[in-house]
Amino acid sequence: MSYIDASLEVFTNNITSLVSMYKESEHERNRSSSELKEKIKTWSEMDQKKLSHYIFHFEWVLVQSLFVSGFSYFEHFMKDAVEVLGEKSKSEIKLDDIKGKGFLETYRKYLCLVGNLPTAKPDNEMWEKILGYRLYRDVIIKNTLMYFNEIEKVEEHSTYFEKEDPLAHSMNGQILEEFASTVISYMSCISKELKEL
């Protein structure tokens, strides 16, 4: 097995496991949430107002944590792909010679410019979806309003959303499945194209 095959296997397994963890814990999350909702009925009105937002907090943290972890696995695969190409290539262009919007974009540019991989082209449909997922990741980890003009992309996968606070939303679990499907397909294509060089 080649290194890129092993990397693909590891990161595909890890990303798939994150989705499975979310699905397999659904029954327990629903049970716990139902119990909490019943207990809340006995609280004072003021306490209910102050704490009702946190009824959804666990789900919010879970989905976002799994999503960020999955995105990190994808970034690691892309780094591995760059290293494999660097070893195969006779190009004088090095990763440090290329600039992109962050590491992920730099990795993609390297794979496109040095390896001429079709999947690494900037107009690839899967890549365009991945850029949307990168936006979700950035909103989660950077806790910033700088993405406010693009926030409708985040709303698509939200179970609730407040424009005044873009982070006060809960991504639904569907985003995990869609993300996994997209990046696993993208990684598989990159791996195949690298092996054909």
N, C-alpha and C positions, 0 to 999 in steps of 0.2 A: 504494500500500500504506500502510495506517495504521501509526502508531508501534507500537501494541499487536500488530499482525500481524508487524511486523518483529522485535519483542522475542520473540514466541512462536517465530518461525522460528529466530532465533539460539540461544535457550536450548534449544529442542527439539533442534536440530542438535548442540549441545555435549553435552547429556546423552546423546543417542544415540551420539555418538562415544566417550564414556567406556565405554559398554557394549561397543562394537565393539573398542576398544583391549584390553579385558580378554579378550574371546573370541579375537581374532586373535593374542594373545601366548601362548595356552594351550600350544601345542605346544612352544615354546621354554622356557616355565616348567617343563613336565613333564620335558623333556630335561635341563635344568640340575639339577632336583631329583633325578632318577635318578642322575646323575653324582655328586652330593654324597653321596647315600645309599651309593653304592659306596665312595667314599673314606672315609667314616666307619667302615666295617668295619675299616679298617687302623689306626684310632686306639686309644689306650689306653681302657680302660673308664671311667676317671675323666674323660677328655676327652669321651667320648661322652655321659656323664651331664650334664656341664656345658653342652655345646653342642647337644644333640639338640633342645631347644626351638626353636632358631634355624633348624632345617631348614624350618620352616613360616613363618619370620619374613618372608620376602620376600612370600609370598602374603598374609599378614596385612597388611603395610604397603600392598601394592598395592590390595587390595580396599577397605581403609579410606580410603586416599588418594582413590581414584576416587569412593567414596561421598560423602566430605566435599566434594569438588569439585562433584559433581552437586547436592548439597544447596545449596551456595552459589549455583549457577546458578539454582536454583528460587527462592531468596530474592531474587535480583536481579530475576527476572521479577515477583515479587509487588510489589517496590518500584516497578517500572515501571508495574504495573497501578494502584497507588495514585496515582502521579503523573498518569496519564491520567485517572483518575476525578476527581482534584482540579481538573484543567483543565476538565472537562466539567460538574462539579457547581456548583450555585448555593448549596450548603450552607455554613453558617457554621462547621460542624464541621471542624476541621483535624486532621491526623494527630497533632499534639502534644497534642490534647485527649483522645486515646484511650490507654488503658493496657492492655497485655496482657502475657502471659508471654513477654517477648522481642519482637524486631522482627517476627518472622513472625506471631505471634498478633495483634499490633497491626495489621499490614497486613490480615489477614483480617477483623478487627473493623471496620476502616475501610470495607473493600469491602462488608461486610454492612450496617453502619449507615448509611453515606452513599449507597451505590449500591443497596442492597437487592438485591444479587446472590444468587440462590438457591444457587449453588455455594459462596458464602462463609458460609453459615449454619453454626453450630458443630456441628450434628448431621449434616452431610453425610458420607456413608460414605467418600468419598475423603479428606476432611479428617481423619477419625478414623485412617485408615491413615497419613497424613502425620504426625500426632502421634506415632505409633509410630516412624516414621523419624527424627523429631526426637530422640526418646529415644536411638536408636542413635548419632546424630551427637553428642549431648551426652556420652554415655559415652565415645566416642572422643576428643573434643577436650578434655574437662574432666578426664579421668583421675581420676575420683572415685567414692567408694562411696555417694554420696547417692542413687543410683538403684537401690540393691541390692534394695529391695522390688519393683521392676518388672523385675528382671533376667531373668525367665522370657521376656519379650518378646524379649530379645536372644538368648537361647539358641536360639530357633526358627531363626535363620539362622547358627548357629555350626557350624564343623566340629569344633571341640573347645572345651571350656569348663571353667573351674575356678572354683567358687563362692568360693574364698578370694581370688581375684584376678579381678574381673569383666572386666578388660581382657586377661586371658590367654586370649583366644579368637580364633578366626579366622572372620570372616564369610565365608560361601561366596559365590561369584559370583552366585548366584541372586538375592540381595538387590538387586544392581545392576539386573537386568532388571525385577524387580517394582517397585522404586522408580521407575525410568524410566517404566514403563507408567503408574503411578499419577499421578506429577506431570505428565507430558505430557498425560494426559487432563484433569487438574484445570486446568492452564494453558489448555488449549484451551477448556474451558467458561468460564473467567473471561474470556478474550479475546472469545468469542462474546457473552457477556452484556454486556460493556462496549460492544461495537459496537452493541448493540440499544438502548442508552440514548438 
